[in-house]
Amino acid sequence: MITEDRLIQGMAAHGDFRIIAAQTTNTVETAREILDLSPVAADALGRALTGSILLARLLDKDVRNQYVTLRFEGTGPLGLVIAQANVAGNARGWVANPAPPDASLDVSRGIGRGMLTVVRGTPPAGKPYTSQVTLEGGGIAQELTKASTCR
């Protein structure tokens, strides 16, 4: 049974507490097929795509064409991993090395250490807002969590 991708949002305590969850199986499978990704590349890109979708959903829904781009530029064999999503939930991504030679890689070693760049854009209204944090080899979710707590 194939289910559609979905995004669930909730709010409590008069807006002080918010929850967002995403099921992105179809999006990730489509990216895997189109880009001919190895398992670790599909895993890394899938996590990055899901992260970009979740972050884009936090943008102002009344402003059209907003997007979030995540750029993981690490020293690992995957190289550059880019994921972008817009406020409507559309996503796209790319992996520099979709088939690294080491089949035993996990996502954190596949990306390695380096730099995570987060870009939030609102074209054509203004310049994109960009921030960066150092990748410490902790994996996609850990790096995004770290990036969202840095101010």
C-alpha positions in Angstrom: 0.0 0.0 0.0 1.5 3.3 -1.2 0.6 6.3 1.0 1.0 9.9 0.0 3.7 12.0 1.6 2.2 14.2 4.3 3.0 16.9 6.8 1.3 17.2 10.2 1.4 20.3 12.3 0.1 21.1 15.7 0.2 23.8 18.3 -0.5 24.0 22.0 -0.2 26.3 24.9 -1.5 29.3 23.0 1.3 28.9 20.4 4.1 28.4 22.8 4.5 24.8 21.8 4.6 23.6 18.2 5.1 20.2 16.6 5.7 19.4 12.9 6.2 15.9 11.5 6.7 14.8 7.9 6.4 11.5 6.1 8.5 11.8 3.0 8.9 8.3 1.7 7.7 9.0 -1.8 9.8 12.1 -2.2 12.9 10.3 -1.1 12.2 7.3 -3.3 11.6 9.6 -6.3 15.0 11.3 -5.6 16.7 7.9 -5.3 15.4 6.7 -8.6 16.1 9.9 -10.5 19.6 10.5 -9.2 20.5 6.7 -9.0 21.6 7.0 -5.4 23.4 4.4 -3.3 21.8 3.5 0.0 23.9 5.9 2.1 23.4 8.8 -0.5 19.7 8.2 -0.5 19.6 8.2 3.3 21.6 11.4 3.5 19.6 13.2 0.9 16.4 11.9 2.3 17.2 13.3 5.7 18.3 16.6 4.2 15.1 16.8 2.1 12.9 16.1 5.1 14.8 18.7 7.2 14.4 21.3 4.4 10.6 20.5 4.2 10.2 20.9 8.0 12.1 24.1 8.1 10.3 25.6 5.1 7.0 24.9 6.8 8.0 27.3 9.5 8.1 30.2 7.0 5.3 32.7 6.6 2.6 31.0 4.5 1.3 34.4 3.3 4.5 35.2 1.5 4.8 33.4 -1.8 8.0 31.8 -3.2 9.8 31.4 0.1 12.3 28.6 0.3 14.9 27.0 2.6 18.2 25.5 1.2 20.4 23.3 3.2 24.0 22.8 1.9 26.0 20.2 3.6 29.6 20.6 2.4 31.7 18.0 4.2 34.9 16.1 3.9 33.2 12.7 3.6 32.9 10.7 0.4 29.4 12.0 -0.4 30.8 15.4 -0.9 28.2 18.2 -1.3 24.6 17.4 -0.3 22.0 20.1 -1.2 18.3 20.0 -0.3 15.8 22.7 -1.0 12.1 23.0 -0.1 9.6 25.8 -0.4 6.7 26.8 1.8 4.2 24.8 -0.4 6.1 21.6 0.4 7.9 21.1 -2.9 11.4 19.8 -2.6 14.5 19.0 -4.6 18.0 17.9 -3.9 21.4 16.7 -5.2 24.4 14.7 -4.0 27.8 15.3 -5.5 28.9 11.6 -5.3 25.8 9.5 -5.4 27.7 6.2 -5.3 30.7 6.2 -2.9 32.9 3.1 -3.1 32.5 2.2 0.6 29.2 0.4 1.0 29.6 0.3 4.8 29.3 4.1 5.2 26.7 5.7 7.5 25.3 9.2 6.9 27.6 10.9 9.5 30.8 9.4 8.0 29.4 9.9 4.4 29.1 13.7 5.0 32.0 14.1 7.4 33.1 17.4 8.9 32.8 20.7 7.2 30.2 23.4 6.9 26.4 23.5 6.9 24.9 26.6 5.2 21.2 27.4 5.6 19.7 29.9 3.2 16.2 31.3 3.6 15.0 33.2 0.6 12.0 35.3 -0.3 12.4 36.1 -4.0 12.1 38.6 -5.5 11.3 40.7 -2.4 14.8 40.8 -0.9 18.2 39.3 -0.3 18.3 35.8 1.1 19.2 35.3 4.7 22.2 33.0 5.1 23.8 31.3 8.2 26.5 28.8 8.7 27.6 26.3 11.3 30.4 23.9 11.5 29.6 20.2 10.7 31.0 18.1 13.4 30.2 14.7 11.9 27.0 14.1 13.9 24.6 13.4 11.1 21.8 15.4 9.5 19.4 15.7 12.3 22.0 16.5 14.9 23.5 19.2 12.7 20.1 20.8 11.9 19.3 20.8 15.6 22.6 22.5 16.4 22.0 25.0 13.6 18.5 25.8 14.8 19.7 26.5 18.4 22.5 28.9 17.3 21.5 32.5 17.3 
